[in-house]
Amino acid sequence: MSKYCLVSGIFFWFLVLGTAQAQTGDRPNVVLILADDLGYTDISPFGSEISTPNIARLAAEGLSFTNYHTAASCAPARAMILTGVDSHRNGVPNIPEALPPEQMEFDHYQGVLSNGVVTLASLLQDQGYHTYMTGKWHLGHTPDLLPSSRGFDRTIAMADTGADNWEQRTYLPIYDQAHWYADGAEHTLPDDFYSSEYFIDKTIEFIDSNNADDKPFFAYVPFQAVHMPVQAPKEFSDKYAGVYDEGWTVMREKRRLAAEEAGIIPRETKVQVTPGTLEWDALTAEQKDHHSRRMEVYAGMVDAMDMHIGRLMDYLQSIGEYENTVFIFTSDNGAEGSALISPTGRSPLDQWFSRVGYETGIDNLGERGSFVAIGPSNATIAASPLTYYKFHANEGGLRVPLVMSGPGISQQGELSDEFVFVTDLAPTILGLLDIDNHNGNWKGATVEQIVGTDFSSFLNGANQQVHSDSESIGYELGGNSALFKGEYKIVINREAQNESEWHLYNIKVDPGEVNDLKNEQPQLFEDMLSDYEAWALSNNVLPMPEGYTRRGVIFRDGVN
């Protein structure tokens, strides 16, 4: 071989390898941020009085979806986000704590992520991505189920439904301790821990540790904010002093008007008061003060989360990766409106609070050692103008904000009312990164196929619609069910509201679910009901046992 041929060959391979490295380095990073129990209008771009300038920046730089739907409870939503597979096929049809024994006899009703699904992290890891996760996991505790075994290189994971945000302690008597893990091993939190700050600290640490190798990264940041116990540094809560003193009726209307003005909902959207909401004017001054302070802490927790998101954005800007990063911000489900916790008194957890040292008085609300939950009436502010909240299959439980920005997203500062479902996120991320769907085969094994729709072409302006008007998307969690088709939705809440009849709504023009169209459009209703039954059969949706209640199963051993 001549010297020329040898040099030419070396030069050729140098170019090939150099190009491959450049292509790997140029591939977009992904930051997937998941709030916990955040309501539909809890961020400023969607009409909130809560200051969220960093999320607002992402919205201004990208596209916000006002008709995005998720599951009404945390673990099923998380499993669908990470796999693109329906919750009745990915192993998590309900949170494990709420699954009745009769259902847990079936393999697909274990409440933990099935080995028959592939996570987004595994797919990206296989393509040379660094993969990081910091925050709430809630998809399994055993070594083979922790995120370190499901495609993530580095992890800080809280494995329960929730935990204290100030220290390593459990927040409910159903756990003996708060289960924290780092890279698959049991983990002890630092003394100066605050959840939102710590998750971003570790995310930055993980990214920085590999920044020099020019490989892209996927960072999944599932915050504990604003899951109960709602807790925030006092300086954040105090920013909202007096904001909620007029009560939930006034604040709901303020949010509705602000959401209309922002284009989040149609003009003159009709609303209804969620049943069970208290009459503000019937409360004592002491009760009003306590409810108001609980919302101030809630707002402070959202504000603090946004500030820490801003720290991550600033860091990525400093290392030159901000412009090459796809940002996705959303919530796992709607606002928490459970009446289980009532810190003003007569709570079924009062004895437990006293025994473990949780305070519920107004003086210390949100700070270390306190327990805060906003309750059902305040939750109607967070969900406004929608009906109901977490666990319910109404819009307040299923519809949450979705903000996307970065490479591949051509719209800037725009809104879309296209219907998008939680299983669509994983295939869309793959589409944005030009990574192939596994199509039901992973490393020679048959796995559950991704059922979500890749709407990356919609994001870059090539397509005008995400789902066709004839496509049906079913949903069920704990006996509460829905089916979406075009602009329409049928819904029934068997467990949450003890309903025996389905309803039909046009949720594009009537997001408040005020006008039931079942009698006006009987053929559409029957067609959609038939579609739901076919979906439930094909996904092996199990009926709920007679007398099932979520609270009854979670606290089957009592709360004292």
C-alpha positions as CSV (number, residue, x, y, z in Angstrom):
1,M,0.0,0.0,0.0
2,S,1.4,3.4,-1.0
3,K,2.0,6.2,1.6
4,Y,-0.7,8.2,-0.2
5,C,-3.3,5.4,0.1
6,L,-2.4,4.9,3.8
7,V,-2.6,8.6,4.6
8,S,-5.8,8.9,2.6
9,G,-7.3,5.9,4.4
10,I,-6.4,7.3,7.8
11,F,-7.8,10.7,6.8
12,F,-11.0,9.1,5.6
13,W,-11.6,7.2,8.9
14,F,-10.7,10.4,10.8
15,L,-13.4,12.2,8.9
16,V,-15.9,9.3,9.5
17,L,-15.2,9.1,13.2
18,G,-15.1,12.8,13.6
19,T,-18.5,13.2,11.8
20,A,-20.0,10.4,13.9
21,Q,-18.8,12.1,17.1
22,A,-20.1,15.5,15.9
23,Q,-23.5,13.9,15.1
24,T,-23.6,12.3,18.5
25,G,-22.6,15.6,20.2
26,D,-25.2,17.5,18.1
27,R,-28.1,15.3,19.0
28,P,-30.4,17.2,21.2
29,N,-30.4,16.7,24.9
30,V,-33.8,16.1,26.6
31,V,-34.9,17.5,30.0
32,L,-38.2,16.0,31.0
33,I,-39.6,17.9,34.0
34,L,-42.6,16.3,35.8
35,A,-44.4,18.3,38.5
36,D,-46.5,16.2,41.0
37,D,-50.2,17.0,41.5
38,L,-49.9,20.4,39.7
39,G,-53.3,21.8,38.7
40,Y,-54.3,23.0,35.2
41,T,-53.8,26.7,35.9
42,D,-51.0,26.6,38.5
43,I,-48.4,28.1,36.2
44,S,-48.4,31.7,35.0
45,P,-48.6,31.0,31.3
46,F,-51.9,29.2,32.0
47,G,-53.4,32.0,34.1
48,S,-52.0,31.6,37.5
49,E,-51.2,34.3,40.0
50,I,-48.2,32.1,41.0
51,S,-44.9,33.5,39.7
52,T,-43.3,30.9,37.3
53,P,-41.0,33.0,35.1
54,N,-38.8,30.1,34.1
55,I,-41.6,27.9,32.9
56,A,-43.0,31.0,31.2
57,R,-39.7,31.4,29.4
58,L,-40.0,27.8,28.1
59,A,-43.5,28.6,27.0
60,A,-42.4,31.7,25.2
61,E,-39.7,29.8,23.4
62,G,-41.9,26.9,22.5
63,L,-45.4,25.4,22.2
64,S,-47.9,24.9,25.0
65,F,-50.7,22.3,24.8
66,T,-53.9,23.3,26.4
67,N,-55.7,20.0,25.7
68,Y,-53.1,17.5,27.1
69,H,-54.4,14.6,29.2
70,T,-52.7,12.3,31.6
71,A,-53.8,9.7,34.2
72,A,-55.6,10.9,37.3
73,S,-53.0,9.3,39.6
74,C,-49.2,9.4,39.8
75,A,-47.8,5.9,39.1
76,P,-49.9,5.1,36.1
77,A,-49.1,8.4,34.5
78,R,-45.3,8.0,35.2
79,A,-45.3,4.5,33.7
80,M,-47.1,5.7,30.5
81,I,-44.8,8.7,30.2
82,L,-41.7,6.6,30.3
83,T,-42.9,3.7,28.1
84,G,-45.7,5.0,25.7
85,V,-47.6,1.9,26.7
86,D,-51.1,1.8,28.2
87,S,-51.2,1.5,32.0
88,H,-53.1,-1.8,31.8
89,R,-50.3,-3.3,29.7
90,N,-47.2,-1.8,31.4
91,G,-48.0,-3.2,34.8
92,V,-49.3,0.0,36.5
93,P,-53.1,0.3,36.1
94,N,-53.2,1.9,39.6
95,I,-50.8,2.9,42.3
96,P,-49.8,-0.3,44.1
97,E,-51.0,1.1,47.5
98,A,-54.6,1.3,46.1
99,L,-54.8,-2.1,44.3
100,P,-57.3,-4.5,45.9
101,P,-56.0,-8.0,46.6
102,E,-58.5,-9.5,44.1
103,Q,-56.8,-7.6,41.2
104,M,-53.2,-8.3,42.4
105,E,-53.7,-11.9,41.6
106,F,-53.2,-10.9,37.9
107,D,-49.7,-10.3,36.5
108,H,-50.7,-7.0,34.8
109,Y,-52.1,-5.6,38.0
110,Q,-49.1,-5.4,40.2
111,G,-48.6,-1.6,40.3
112,V,-45.0,-1.8,39.4
113,L,-43.3,-1.4,36.0
114,S,-43.5,-4.7,34.0
115,N,-40.4,-6.3,32.7
116,G,-42.3,-6.6,29.4
117,V,-42.0,-2.9,28.6
118,V,-39.0,-0.9,27.6
119,T,-38.4,2.6,29.1
120,L,-37.5,5.7,27.2
121,A,-34.3,5.8,29.2
122,S,-33.3,2.3,28.0
123,L,-33.9,3.3,24.4
124,L,-31.8,6.5,24.7
125,Q,-29.1,4.8,26.7
126,D,-28.8,2.2,23.9
127,Q,-28.2,5.1,21.5
128,G,-25.3,6.5,23.4
129,Y,-27.2,9.0,25.7
130,H,-26.3,9.6,29.3
131,T,-29.4,9.0,31.3
132,Y,-30.2,10.6,34.6
133,M,-33.2,10.6,37.0
134,T,-33.6,12.6,40.2
135,G,-36.9,12.7,42.1
136,K,-40.0,10.6,42.7
137,W,-40.0,7.1,41.0
138,H,-43.0,5.2,42.5
139,L,-42.7,2.3,40.0
140,G,-41.2,-0.3,42.2
141,H,-38.8,-0.8,45.2
142,T,-36.9,-4.0,44.4
143,P,-33.5,-3.8,42.8
144,D,-34.8,-5.0,39.4
145,L,-37.5,-2.3,39.4
146,L,-35.5,0.8,40.5
147,P,-34.6,3.3,37.8
148,S,-31.0,2.2,37.9
149,S,-32.2,-1.1,36.4
150,R,-34.6,0.5,33.9
151,G,-32.2,2.4,31.7
152,F,-30.8,5.2,34.0
153,D,-27.1,5.7,34.5
154,R,-27.3,7.8,37.6
155,T,-30.2,8.1,39.9
156,I,-31.6,9.7,43.1
157,A,-35.0,8.1,43.6
158,M,-37.7,8.3,46.1
159,A,-39.8,5.1,45.6
160,D,-43.0,5.8,47.6
161,T,-46.1,7.8,46.7
162,G,-44.6,10.8,48.5
163,A,-42.3,11.8,51.3
164,D,-41.4,14.8,53.5
165,N,-39.6,17.6,51.6
166,W,-37.4,18.7,54.4
167,E,-36.0,15.5,55.9
168,Q,-35.9,11.7,55.5
169,R,-39.3,10.8,56.9
170,T,-42.5,9.2,55.7
171,Y,-45.6,11.3,55.2
172,L,-48.3,8.6,55.8
173,P,-48.6,5.7,58.3
174,I,-48.7,3.2,55.5
175,Y,-44.9,3.3,55.3
176,D,-42.4,2.3,58.0
177,Q,-39.8,4.7,56.5
178,A,-39.2,6.9,53.4
179,H,-37.5,4.8,50.8
180,W,-34.7,6.7,49.1
181,Y,-32.1,5.2,46.7
182,A,-29.0,6.4,44.9
183,D,-27.8,4.4,41.9
184,G,-29.8,1.4,43.2
185,A,-28.5,1.5,46.8
186,E,-30.2,2.8,49.9
187,H,-29.5,6.5,50.3
188,T,-29.3,8.9,53.3
189,L,-30.4,12.5,52.6
190,P,-28.2,15.4,53.6
191,D,-29.1,17.5,56.6
192,D,-29.8,20.6,54.5
193,F,-32.2,18.7,52.2
194,Y,-35.1,20.4,50.4
195,S,-36.5,18.3,47.7
196,S,-36.7,20.7,44.8
197,E,-33.3,22.1,45.5
198,Y,-31.7,18.7,45.9
199,F,-33.1,17.2,42.7
200,I,-31.7,20.1,40.6
201,D,-28.4,20.0,42.5
202,K,-28.0,16.3,41.6
203,T,-29.2,16.8,38.0
204,I,-26.5,19.4,37.5
205,E,-23.9,17.2,39.2
206,F,-24.8,14.3,37.0
207,I,-24.7,16.3,33.7
208,D,-21.5,18.1,34.7
209,S,-19.7,14.8,35.5
210,N,-19.9,13.8,31.8
211,N,-20.0,17.1,30.1
212,A,-16.5,16.7,28.6
213,D,-17.3,13.6,26.6
214,D,-19.7,15.4,24.2
215,K,-22.4,12.8,24.5
216,P,-26.0,14.0,24.7
217,F,-28.1,13.4,27.9
218,F,-31.6,12.6,28.9
219,A,-32.5,14.1,32.3
220,Y,-35.8,13.1,33.9
221,V,-36.7,15.3,36.9
222,P,-39.9,14.2,38.6
223,F,-40.3,16.7,41.4
224,Q,-42.2,16.1,44.7
225,A,-43.7,19.5,44.3
226,V,-46.6,20.0,45.0
227,H,-47.6,16.6,46.4
228,M,-48.6,16.6,50.0
229,P,-47.1,17.3,52.4
230,V,-47.0,20.7,50.8
231,Q,-43.9,22.4,52.1
232,A,-41.8,25.4,51.0
233,P,-39.2,27.8,52.4
234,K,-40.9,30.6,54.3
235,E,-39.5,33.3,52.1
236,F,-41.4,31.7,49.1
237,S,-44.7,31.2,51.0
238,D,-44.6,34.8,52.4
239,K,-44.5,36.2,48.8
240,Y,-48.1,35.2,48.6
241,A,-49.3,36.6,51.9
242,G,-52.9,37.8,51.6
243,V,-53.3,36.7,48.0
244,Y,-55.9,34.0,48.9
245,D,-57.7,35.9,51.6
246,E,-60.8,36.4,49.4
247,G,-61.3,32.6,49.2
248,W,-61.7,30.0,46.5
249,T,-64.8,31.3,44.8
250,V,-63.0,34.6,43.9
251,M,-59.7,32.9,43.0
252,R,-61.4,30.4,40.7
253,E,-63.0,33.2,38.8
254,K,-59.8,35.2,38.6
255,R,-58.0,32.2,37.1
256,R,-60.8,31.5,34.7
257,L,-60.7,35.1,33.4
258,A,-56.9,35.0,33.2
259,A,-56.9,31.7,31.3
260,E,-59.4,33.1,28.8
261,E,-57.3,36.2,28.3
262,A,-54.2,34.0,27.7
263,G,-56.1,31.9,25.2
264,I,-55.8,28.7,27.3
265,I,-59.6,28.1,27.3
266,P,-62.4,29.4,25.0
267,R,-64.0,32.7,25.7
268,E,-66.9,32.6,28.1
269,T,-66.1,29.0,29.2
270,K,-68.9,27.8,31.4
271,V,-68.0,26.4,34.8
272,Q,-69.6,24.6,37.7
273,V,-68.7,24.3,41.3
274,T,-67.2,21.0,42.2
275,P,-69.5,19.2,44.6
276,G,-68.2,19.1,48.1
277,T,-66.6,22.6,47.9
278,L,-67.2,24.5,51.1
279,E,-68.9,27.9,51.3
280,W,-66.1,30.4,52.0
281,D,-68.4,32.9,53.7
282,A,-69.7,30.2,56.1
283,L,-66.2,29.6,57.6
284,T,-64.8,31.2,60.7
285,A,-62.1,33.8,60.5
286,E,-59.6,31.3,61.9
287,Q,-60.6,28.7,59.3
288,K,-60.2,31.2,56.5
289,D,-56.8,32.2,57.7
290,H,-55.7,28.5,57.8
291,H,-57.0,27.7,54.3
292,S,-55.4,30.9,52.9
293,R,-52.1,30.1,54.5
294,R,-52.2,26.6,53.0
295,M,-52.6,28.1,49.6
296,E,-49.7,30.5,50.2
297,V,-47.5,27.6,51.0
298,Y,-48.7,25.8,47.9
299,A,-47.9,28.8,45.8
300,G,-44.6,29.1,47.5
301,M,-43.8,25.5,46.6
302,V,-44.6,26.0,42.9
303,D,-42.6,29.2,42.9
304,A,-39.6,27.5,44.5
305,M,-39.8,24.6,42.0
306,D,-39.8,27.1,39.2
307,M,-36.8,28.9,40.6
308,H,-34.8,25.7,40.8
309,I,-35.8,24.8,37.2
310,G,-34.3,28.2,36.3
311,R,-31.0,27.2,38.0
312,L,-30.9,24.1,35.7
313,M,-31.6,26.3,32.7
314,D,-28.9,28.8,33.7
315,Y,-26.4,25.9,34.1
316,L,-27.2,24.5,30.7
317,Q,-26.7,28.0,29.2
318,S,-23.4,28.3,30.9
319,I,-22.0,25.1,29.3
320,G,-23.5,26.0,25.9
321,E,-26.1,23.2,25.9
322,Y,-29.3,25.3,26.4
323,E,-30.1,25.8,22.8
324,N,-29.5,22.1,22.0
325,T,-31.9,20.9,24.7
326,V,-35.5,19.8,24.3
327,F,-37.5,20.9,27.4
328,I,-40.7,19.2,28.4
329,F,-42.7,20.4,31.4
330,T,-45.9,18.8,32.6
331,S,-47.7,17.3,35.6
332,D,-48.4,13.7,36.4
333,N,-52.1,14.4,37.2
334,G,-54.4,17.2,38.4
335,A,-54.3,18.9,41.8
336,E,-54.7,16.9,45.0
337,G,-58.1,17.4,46.4
338,S,-58.3,14.6,48.9
339,A,-60.4,15.2,52.0
340,L,-58.3,12.6,53.9
341,I,-56.1,15.3,55.4
342,S,-57.7,18.2,57.2
343,P,-55.1,20.0,59.3
344,T,-57.7,22.3,60.8
345,G,-59.0,19.5,62.9
346,R,-61.0,16.2,62.9
347,S,-58.5,14.6,60.5
348,P,-58.3,10.8,60.6
349,L,-54.6,11.3,60.8
350,D,-54.6,13.5,63.9
351,Q,-53.4,10.8,66.3
352,W,-50.6,9.8,63.9
353,F,-49.6,13.4,63.4
354,S,-49.4,13.8,67.2
355,R,-47.4,10.6,67.6
356,V,-44.8,11.3,64.9
357,G,-44.5,15.1,65.6
358,Y,-46.1,16.6,62.6
359,E,-47.5,20.1,63.3
360,T,-50.6,21.5,61.5
361,G,-50.9,24.8,63.2
362,I,-50.8,28.0,61.1
363,D,-47.6,29.4,62.6
364,N,-45.3,26.8,61.1
365,L,-47.2,25.8,58.0
366,G,-44.9,24.6,55.2
367,E,-41.7,24.6,57.3
368,R,-39.7,21.7,58.7
369,G,-41.9,19.5,60.9
370,S,-45.2,20.7,59.5
371,F,-47.8,18.9,57.4
372,V,-49.9,20.8,54.8
373,A,-52.5,19.6,52.3
374,I,-54.6,22.1,50.5
375,G,-57.8,20.1,50.6
376,P,-60.7,19.8,48.1
377,S,-61.9,23.4,48.2
378,N,-58.5,24.9,47.6
379,A,-57.9,22.3,44.9
380,T,-60.8,23.9,42.9
381,I,-58.5,27.0,42.5
382,A,-55.6,24.9,41.2
383,A,-57.9,23.1,38.7
384,S,-60.0,26.1,37.7
385,P,-61.9,26.3,35.4
386,L,-62.1,22.5,35.3
387,T,-64.3,20.2,37.4
388,Y,-62.9,18.0,40.2
389,Y,-59.3,17.1,40.6
390,K,-56.8,14.2,41.2
391,F,-58.3,10.6,41.1
392,H,-61.4,11.8,39.2
393,A,-61.7,11.1,35.4
394,N,-63.1,14.6,35.0
395,E,-61.0,17.2,33.3
396,G,-59.6,18.5,36.6
397,G,-58.0,15.2,37.2
398,L,-56.8,14.5,33.7
399,R,-56.1,17.8,32.0
400,V,-52.8,19.5,33.0
401,P,-50.3,21.9,31.3
402,L,-47.8,20.7,28.8
403,V,-45.0,23.0,27.6
404,M,-42.4,21.9,25.1
405,S,-39.5,23.9,23.6
406,G,-36.1,23.4,21.9
407,P,-34.8,21.7,18.8
408,G,-37.5,20.3,16.5
409,I,-40.2,22.6,17.9
410,S,-40.8,25.4,15.3
411,Q,-43.6,27.3,17.1
412,Q,-42.5,29.9,19.6
413,G,-44.8,31.4,22.2
414,E,-47.8,29.6,20.6
415,L,-50.7,27.6,22.0
416,S,-52.3,24.4,20.6
417,D,-55.7,22.9,21.6
418,E,-54.9,19.7,19.8
419,F,-55.8,16.6,22.0
420,V,-52.6,14.9,23.2
421,F,-52.4,11.9,25.5
422,V,-49.8,10.9,28.0
423,T,-48.7,7.8,26.0
424,D,-47.8,10.2,23.1
425,L,-44.8,11.7,24.9
426,A,-42.3,8.8,24.7
427,P,-42.7,8.2,20.9
428,T,-42.6,12.0,20.3
429,I,-39.3,12.3,22.1
430,L,-38.0,9.4,20.0
431,G,-39.2,11.2,16.9
432,L,-37.6,14.5,17.9
433,L,-34.2,12.6,18.4
434,D,-34.6,10.6,15.2
435,I,-34.5,7.3,17.2
436,D,-36.4,4.3,16.0
437,N,-39.4,2.9,17.9
438,H,-38.6,-0.7,19.1
439,N,-41.9,-1.9,17.5
440,G,-42.4,-4.6,20.1
441,N,-39.0,-6.2,19.9
442,W,-36.1,-5.3,22.2
443,K,-32.8,-7.1,22.1
444,G,-34.4,-10.2,20.7
445,A,-37.3,-10.3,23.1
446,T,-41.0,-9.5,22.5
447,V,-42.2,-6.5,24.5
448,E,-45.3,-4.4,24.7
449,Q,-45.6,-2.1,21.7
450,I,-45.7,1.7,22.1
451,V,-49.3,2.7,21.5
452,G,-48.9,6.5,21.7
453,T,-48.7,8.8,18.7
454,D,-45.4,10.4,17.6
455,F,-46.4,14.1,17.1
456,S,-42.9,15.3,16.4
457,S,-44.0,16.3,12.8
458,F,-46.7,18.4,14.3
459,L,-44.1,20.2,16.5
460,N,-42.1,21.1,13.4
461,G,-45.2,22.3,11.5
462,A,-45.4,19.4,9.0
463,N,-48.7,18.0,10.2
464,Q,-51.9,19.8,11.2
465,Q,-53.4,17.2,13.5
466,V,-52.1,14.8,16.2
467,H,-55.0,12.4,16.4
468,S,-57.6,11.8,13.8
469,D,-61.3,12.5,14.6
470,S,-62.0,8.8,14.3
471,E,-59.3,7.6,16.7
472,S,-60.5,6.4,20.1
473,I,-58.3,6.5,23.2
474,G,-59.5,4.7,26.3
475,Y,-58.7,5.3,30.0
476,E,-59.5,3.6,33.3
477,L,-58.1,3.9,36.8
478,G,-59.7,2.5,39.9
479,G,-63.2,2.3,38.4
480,N,-63.2,5.8,36.9
481,S,-63.2,5.7,33.1
482,A,-63.1,7.9,30.0
483,L,-62.8,7.6,26.3
484,F,-61.6,10.4,24.0
485,K,-62.5,10.7,20.3
486,G,-61.9,13.9,18.3
487,E,-63.3,16.8,20.3
488,Y,-65.5,14.5,22.5
489,K,-65.2,12.5,25.7
490,I,-67.4,10.1,27.6
491,V,-66.7,9.8,31.3
492,I,-68.0,7.9,34.4
493,N,-66.6,8.0,38.0
494,R,-67.8,4.9,39.6
495,E,-65.5,5.0,42.6
496,A,-64.8,8.7,43.0
497,Q,-68.4,9.8,42.7
498,N,-70.4,6.6,42.9
499,E,-71.8,7.3,39.4
500,S,-73.9,4.7,37.5
501,E,-74.3,6.7,34.2
502,W,-71.9,7.9,31.6
503,H,-71.7,11.5,30.4
504,L,-70.7,12.9,27.0
505,Y,-68.9,16.3,26.6
506,N,-67.3,18.3,23.8
507,I,-64.2,19.1,25.8
508,K,-62.7,21.4,23.2
509,V,-65.5,24.0,23.6
510,D,-66.7,22.9,27.0
511,P,-63.6,22.1,29.2
512,G,-65.7,22.7,32.3
513,E,-67.9,19.7,31.4
514,V,-71.1,21.6,32.0
515,N,-73.2,20.6,28.9
516,D,-73.9,16.8,28.8
517,L,-74.6,15.9,25.2
518,K,-75.6,12.3,25.7
519,N,-79.3,12.9,24.9
520,E,-78.5,15.4,22.1
521,Q,-76.1,13.0,20.3
522,P,-77.3,9.5,21.2
523,Q,-75.6,7.8,18.2
524,L,-72.2,9.3,19.0
525,F,-72.6,8.4,22.6
526,E,-73.4,4.8,21.7
527,D,-70.5,4.6,19.3
528,M,-68.1,5.9,21.9
529,L,-69.4,3.6,24.6
530,S,-68.9,0.6,22.2
531,D,-65.4,1.9,21.5
532,Y,-64.7,2.0,25.2
533,E,-65.9,-1.6,25.8
534,A,-63.7,-2.8,22.9
535,W,-60.7,-0.9,24.3
536,A,-61.3,-2.3,27.8
537,L,-61.6,-5.9,26.5
538,S,-58.5,-5.6,24.3
539,N,-56.5,-4.2,27.3
540,N,-57.9,-6.7,29.8
541,V,-59.2,-4.0,32.1
542,L,-60.4,-5.7,35.3
543,P,-63.7,-4.8,37.1
544,M,-63.4,-3.3,40.5
545,P,-64.5,-5.5,43.4
546,E,-67.8,-4.8,45.0
547,G,-67.6,-2.0,47.6
548,Y,-64.1,-0.9,46.5
549,T,-62.8,2.5,47.8
550,R,-59.3,3.8,47.2
551,R,-59.0,5.0,50.8
552,G,-60.3,1.7,52.2
553,V,-57.6,-0.2,50.4
554,I,-54.8,2.2,51.1
555,F,-55.6,2.3,54.8
556,R,-56.7,-1.3,55.1
557,D,-54.6,-1.7,58.3
558,G,-55.9,1.5,59.8
559,V,-54.3,4.9,60.3
560,N,-53.6,4.9,64.0
